[in-house]
Amino acid sequence: MLVKSLKKCPVFVSGDKVFLRELLHRDKGKFGFRYSLAYAKLPKKRVSVPHRLKTSEVYYILNGKGIMYIDKESRKVGTGNVIYVPPRSKQHIKNTGNTALEFLCIVDPAWKKKDEEILCDK
């Protein structure tokens, strides 16, 4: 049985300028799945840097509200929403709330730096 504590996972800043804690990654254990799972936190009034992944991604909003941008579409999102990001889609998220925007990121197949393209620096 594997049980991890979010607080014990190291924080790092991703290429799109979001604070991440990696919870699970298929390449970092003996797992029978393809994906990676990370907890993300975007401070209030901040915007992530537009980027694209070769892989698909799912966001699950744990807390807060914002606007999700995927290619030419945008939509308000908030606590309890799930967002699917197709492979190779330009994406970023804006925190429009007064608290941190917290969400889970599931990348399938698992996230790899070489699969991410940062499109511009905000």
Secondary structure, 3 states (H helix, E strand, C coil): CCCCCHHHCCEEECCCCCEEEEEEEHHHCCCCCCCEEEEEEECCCCECCCEEECCEEEEEEEECEEEEEECCEEEEEECCCEEEECCCCCEEEEECCCCCEEEEEEEECCCCHHHEEECCCC
